[in-house]
Amino acid sequence: MRTALFYQDEDEYVAESVDAHFAQPARRTALLLEADGEAVAVVTLDDLGDGSGAIRGVAVRSDRQGKGIGRVLGRLVESFAKTQGIGRMCVNADPEAVGYYSAMGFVPDVWGEIELADYRAGRAWPAPVQMTKAL
């Protein structure tokens, strides 16, 4: 999971926008998880328009990691996706996050060759592991 989406500004953690290099889908929804009145995690859900949704930009505030926030965030984004008519979740998992997504029921499955092309073209970070999960 990423924590770089948060920066501290005057004693508040602010979710920083991410300029995704992917084609803009029909619908993109940013979701913020709050606990005790504080932002603790963010995730973006892209409706891919074919009954699938892609999870992007997952971040849990560093002082809240290891406390189950990621699992709660995962359940909440899946629940929201179902309300939007999404029946399959997709993710470009960072290799370090494969265990997290596997524990949530995702399995390795190439779902977006076009998205992988950016990584194969020499991006500076490791290529993701594409994973899916039926809802």
N, C-alpha and C positions, 0 to 999 in steps of 0.2 A: 504494500500500500504506500501511497505517496503522502508526505506531509508538507511538501513544498507549496501546496495550494493555500496555506495559511501564512500570514505574516502578522506580527504584533504591532498595533498602532494605538498608542495612548491607552495601554492596559486592556485593549480589546483585541481579540483574534478576528481577523477579517478574511473572508474567502476571496482569494484573488482569482480573477477571470483567467481562463486558459485559452490561448489562441490555438484551437485544434487544427491540425493539418488535413483533416478529413473533409470530404464533401459534406456540406450542410444537409442534414436529413430534413424530412418534412416537418418534424417536431423535435425540439430539444428542450428538455426540462431539467433545470438545476434544482436539486433538493438539498436542504440544509437540515441537519439534525441538531436540535438543541437539547440540553440537559441543564436543569437548574437555571434557566434563563441565559445560558451561554451557548454559543456555537461550538459544537464539538466534532462535527464531521460533515463532509459534503460529498455529493456524488452527482453526476450528470447522467440522465437517461435519454438516449436518442431512440426515437421511434423510427425504425428502418423502413416502415411502410409495407412490410410483407408479413406482419404478425410477429415480427422479431423486434427486440429492443436491445441496444448496446449500452452496457455500463461503461462509463468513462470517468476519468478524473476523480477516483476515490481517494479521499484523504481523511485521516483521523488525527485530531490534534495530538501532538507528541505526548503531552501529559495525561492523555486519556487512553493511550494505547495499552493493550494487554488487559483491558477491563471489560471486554465483550462488546464494545461500541461497534466494531466492524461487523460483528454478527447481527446486531440489532439493525444497523444501517442496511445490510444485505436483505434482511427480511422485509424491512420497510420499503425498499425500492422494488422488490419483487411484488409486494402487495399493491403498490401504486401502479406498477406495470400491468397487472391483471385488470385494474379498473380502466385502463386505457386500451384494453383488447389485445394486449401482448401475451402471446402464449409460449414464446421462447426467448430466453435471455442469452446474450452473447457478450463476450468480453475479450479484450486483448490483454491478457494477464502478464504482468511483469514476471519474469522467471522466479523471482523471490516471493511472489504472491500466489503461485500455483497451489500451494498447500491450503491457503485460505479459501480459494475458490473451490478446490476439491472438497473441502470440509462442508461447503455449502451445497454440494451436489453437482457442481459443474464437471464436465469431462472434456478432455482435449478433443477438439473438432474444428477443422478449418472452415470458417464461415465467411471470410472476407478476403479473398486473394488480392483484391485491389488495395486494401489497407496494408497488407503485408508487403506490397511492392515498395512502399516508402522505406521500410526497414531494410529491405534487400538492396535498395539504392544507396546505402551507405550512411544511414542515420547514425548518430553518435552513440545511441544507447542500444542495449541488446534487443534483438527481435523478441516480440511477445510470443506467448503461447496462446493461441486462440482456443477458447473453450465455450461450450454452450450448456444450457440447462433448460429442459422443458418445465413449464409452470403448470 
